[in-house]
Amino acid sequence: KLLYDRESGALNKRGKDAFGVPDQVNNGYKAGADEIESKLTNNEQKMAFKRARASRWNDINRTTQQFVSSESRKYDEQVTASFMNNEQDAAAANFMDMDRVAMSIERQRAAVQQHAERNGLPPEALKMQMVEATSKTHSLVVSRYLNSNLPDADTQAKNYYEAVKETVSGKDQMAIEKSLEE
């Protein structure tokens, strides 16, 4: 019940809510085991129970720690992805403000760097994620220019793209260039 109960089981907590699970499980297990131990009547029973209690606690604690670790990684991924999406949306919403676009890209790069450090990602993965974030942001800005009602939107989109082209991934370059031709 402590771990698997559908409503109150510790392993049914998700994301940030899972961070308190070790304390919840420790307190619940200790209370239940103490109650059982208090009803034992002789030293032989108490010694056997203490051994079983310690063994069972090791299993429960291992399961709990693995669960919290997994939920922590998932939560970190979700928070980082949400931050990245919010910054990309901010850049797109402020597509004519080059300082805000640059700030959005720098914030995303910092978030990717911190995420990589927290999760022990290799340098290649870090580089790939930075390129993807930068490229996607520039793609969104070009798209916003093209979908705006500005009289010279096509020219501004082309000028912007030419200025940032070297920081756009090959896949995104093809998509942008196709949209600029239309």
N, C-alpha and C positions, 0 to 999 in steps of 0.2 A: 504494500500500500504506500509506503514511504516514497518509493521510486516510481512505481508504475500506475498508480491510481489515475483514472482518466481526468478527474477534476482537480485533485490536489497533489498528484505525483510530481516529484521534483523533475523527472525527465520529460515532463510535458511543458515545461517552461521554454520559452523561445527568446532568442536575441538577448537584449539587455536584461530581461527578467531572469535569465539563467545565471547571472553573475552571483546572486545570493544563494544559489543552490547548495554549495558546500556547507554553509552554516546551517541552513534549513535541515539538511540531511544529518549533519553531525548532531544537532540538538534533538531531532526526532529519534534518531537511532539511540542516542545516549538515554533519553527519557524512557523509551520502550525497554531497552536492555536493563536499565536500573530497576524498572518496575518488576521485570521477570526475576532479576537477581534477588530482590528484596523478599520474594516469596520462597526462595530456596531455603531448606532447613538444615543442611549439614555441609561441612567443609568439602567433602568429596563432590557434592553437587555443584557447589560454588566454584571449585577449581576447574571442573569439567566445563562449566558454563563460561568461565572467563576465557578459556582456550578457544571455545567455539565462538564466543563474542569477538575476540581479537581477529580470528580468521575471517569471520563474516564481515567485520568492519573493513578489513583490508580489501576484500572484494567489492564492497559497496563504495568505498572511497575511490578505488581505481576507476570504477564505472562512472562515478560522479565527476571526477577530475577530467576524464576523457570527454564526457558530455559537455562540460563547461568549456573546455578547450575548443571543441568543435563549434559550439554556439558562439564563442568569442570570435573565432575566425569568420564565421558567417556574418556576425554583426559588423565586424570591421569592414568586410567586403561591401555590405549594404550601405554603411555610412560613407565610405569612400566613393562608391558609385553614385550615391545621391548628391554628394558634394560636387562631384565632377559634372553631373547633369545640371545642377543648379548654376554652376559657373558657366557652362556652355550656353545655357539659356540666357544668362545675364549678358554674355558677349553678343549673342544674337539679338537680344532686345535693344542693346546699345551699339548696334553695328556701325554707326557713324562716328562713334566716340573711340578713336584708336587707343587712347590711354586706358579706357575701360576694357577694351578687348585685350590689350597687352597685360593688364592686371589680372584678368580672368585666366589667361594662359599661364602666367607666373604662379597664380594660386593653385591651378591644376597641377603644374609641375611639382610644386612643393608637396601637395597632397600625395601624388604618386611616389615621390621620393620617401616621404614618411611611411607610406604604406609598404613600400619595398623594404625599408629598414625594419619595420615591425614584423614582417613576415619572412625575412631572410631570402628575398628574391635575388636571383643572379643579375649581374649588370645587364645582360642581354634582355632580360624580361623588363627591367626598369626602362631601358632605352626604348624598347618597343611600345611600352605603355605611354611614355612621354610623347613619342611620335604620333601615336594614335590620338591622344588627347589634343595635341596642338593641331593636327590635321583636321580632326572633326570640328574643332572650334572655327578654323578658317573656312571650312566647307559651309558651316552654318551661316557665317557672316556673308559669304558670297551669295548664298541662297537668299538671305534677307535682302541684300541689294537687288537681286534679280526680281524679287517679289514685291519690292517697294513701289510706290507711286512716284518716285523721283523722276524728273524729266530725263536725266542722263544716267539712269540706273545701270544700264548695260555697260556703259563706259566706266562708271565707278566700280562696278563689279570686276571688270577686266583689269583695271588699274590696281585694285586691291589684290587680286589674285596674282598678278605679275610681281607685286612687291613681296608676297609671302610664299610664292610657288615652291621655293627650295625647302620649305618646312612642311610641305604637304606630301602625304604618302602617295606612292604611285597609283594605287587604286583610287584614292580620292582625286588625284589629278585628272585621271580619265573621266570620272563622273563630272567634275567641275568643268573641264574643257568641253564636254558634250553639252552641258547646260548653258555654257556661254555661247555655243554655236547656234542654239535654238532661237 
